[in-house]
Amino acid sequence: MRIKICGITRRDDAERALAIGADASGCVFYPGSPRAVSLDVAADISRGVSGRGMMVGLFVNQSAEDVQSVLDRVPLHTLQFHGAESEAFCRQFNRPYIKAIPMSGDINLADEHLAYASATALLLDSVHAGQFGGSGQCFDWRGVEPGLSRRMILAGGLSSTNVGAAIAQVQPAAVDVSSGVEKEVGIKDEAKMKAFIEAARSAALDIAL
C-alpha cells in the first residue's frame, strides 16, 4: 500500500510526511487551487523530497507549455492530470503519469482504464463543482468495479477515520490524501498524517493476512 500526501505547500511538511512513512508528496500547479505553489516553492520542496520519496505535480487543463515550464524548474517524478486531458496529451512529456477520474454516477472505469492505457495509475476522486481534488468529500466506493484495483489510487475525502474501511472495500494500489491531514488549507498536521499512514498500513496488512 503506497501513500501520497497531496497539496504540499511547505518543504517542512514534505519532509515530515516522508519521515513518518509516506511514499510521495504532491504539489499543485493549477493556479485556481488554494494549495497552488510557485515554482520557487516547488523547487525548494523538491530538495527536501530528493532521495527520500517521490514528488508528483498536479495539473488541470493546462497547456503543454505550462507543464513543460514546471518540468524545466522542478524535477518531478510523476505528473498528475485532473482535467479533460487526452491520453496523447498526458504521455507527451515522457514521464510516468496519473490520470484522475471524477467518480460521477455515469463513469465507466473499464472504459477509462482502456482510454488511459499508458497511465501508471488512475486516481479515483470525488466530484465537486469547480474543485479539482482537496474537496474533503467521499464518493461511493461500491462503484469501483473489481479487477481494476491494482491500477487504482483511491482519493476523495479520506482521513484516518475512514481510510481503513475504504481500503477494505476498494483494495487499491495506493491512497491519496490532502485536506484530511490538514490543520488549515495547505498546511499539514503531523499528527493527522501519522494517524492516516498508520491506519492505511494497518488496513493493507489486514488484507494481506
N, C-alpha and C positions, 0 to 999 in steps of 0.2 A: 504494500500500500504506500503510494507516494503522496506527498502532501505539499501543496503550493499555497503560500501566503501571498495574496494579491493586494494591489492598491498600496504598495510600499511607497512612502514619500520621504523616508529618512534612512540614512545609512545605518544608524544605530539599530533601527527596527529590523532591517535585513540581517544584520549580524546576529542579533538576538534570536531571530526566527531560526536561522540555520544552526546556531549553537544548541538550541533545545530540540532539534530533530526535524525541522522542515527540510525538504529536498530542493525547493525552488522559491525564489522571490519574484513577484510580478510588479512591473511598473507600467503605469497607464500613460500613453502618449496622445490620447484623444483629448483635444482641448476642451470639450464640453463636459468632462468629468471633474467633480470636485477633488478627485485624487490625482489629477494630471500633474506630471512633473516636467521640469525644464530639462534640457539636455545636460546642463552643468550638474544639476542634482542627480540625474540618472547616471552620469559618468562617475560621480562620487559613490553612489550606491554600488555600481558595478565593481569598484575597487574593494569594497567590503565583501562582496559576494565571491570574487575571484578565488578559485581554488577550493572553495568551500561548498558550492552548490550551483544550481542553475539560475540564470536570470532570463526572465520572459518579458517581452514587450507587447503591450496590448494596443491594438489599433482598431478604429471604427470608420469604415468607408473613407479612408484617407488615400491620397494619391500615391502612386509608386514613388514619386519624388520625395514625398513626405516621409515615407517609410525608409527610403534609402538615406535620407539626411540623418535619421536617427542611427542607422547602422554605421554610418561614417564616423559617428562620435562615440557610440555605446556598443560594446562587444556583447550583443545579445546572443544567447544560446538558441532560443526558440522564439518564434513570432506567434502571436495570438490574435486572430481576426474575429471581431464581434459584429460586423455589419453584413452587408449583402455581397461580400467579395466572392468572386468565382474561384474555382479551383485553380485555373490558369493564373489568376492574379496572385493567389496565395503562394504558389510554388515558384514564381519567377525570381524570388530572392535567393534561391538555393540554400535555404535554411530549413531545418525542421519547423513545422508549423502546426498549430492547434486551431481548429475551426469551431467557434461557438455556435451552438444550435439553440435557438429560443424554443422552449418546450410549450408551444401553444397546443391547443386541443387537436389540431388537424395535422400535426407534424408526423412524418413517416420516417423513423430513424433508419430503416433499411435503405430507403432512397437516399438519405443524407450520407449514409455510410458509403454508398457507391459513388455519389456525386463528388465526394472529397476523399477518393481512394488514396491519394498521395499524402493525406494528413497523418501526422504522428498520432493524433487523437482527436476525438470530438468532445467538446466541453458542453455538457447539458446545463443550461441555465434557465432560470425563471424569466417570464415575460413581464416587463413593467414599462408602461408607455413612457417613451422619451429617455429611458435609462438603460445603459448597457453594462450590466454587472453591478455588484455592490448594492443591490436593492434591499437586501435583507429578507427577501420573500422566497418561500419554498414553492416548488411545483409538485404535482402528484407523481411521486416516484414509481407508482404502479404502471405508469405509461411507458416505462423503459422495457423494450422487448428483450427477452432472454436471448443469449447467444452473442450479443454485441458488447458485453460489459468489458471485455479485455481492452477495447479501444476507447473506453469512455472515461472522462473525467467528470465527476459529479460536483456541481456548484449550485448556488442559489439558496440563500437563507440558512446556510449551515452554521452550526455553533457546537460547542462542546456538549450541549444538552440533546442534540438530535443527530449528530454525525454517526453515532453508533447504529441507530435504527436505520439511517439512510444507507450505510454500508451493508448492513444485513439484508436490506431489501434489494438494492441495485447490484451490489458486489462489483463496484467499478475498479478500474486500474489505479485511480488516483482521486483525491478530493481537493477542492479549491475553496478557500475562504477569504473574505475581505472584511465586510462590516461586522461579521460575527466575532472578530477578535480585536475590535477597536474600543478605545475609551472615548474617542471623538473621531470625526471623519478624517481619515488619512493617518491617524496616529494609533499605532498598535499598542495593545496592552499585553505585557509579557505573561502575566498570569493566565489570561484568556488564551493566548497562543499555546502555552504549555498544556493547559487543560484540553484544548482541542486536539493537539497532537497525541496526547496520551489516550484520549477516547477513541481516536481513529485507529491508532496502533492496536489497542485492545480489541476493537471490533474486528479488525483484519485477522488478528490471531485467533479469535473465536471461530471465524470462518475456516481458517486453515486447519484447525483441530477437528 
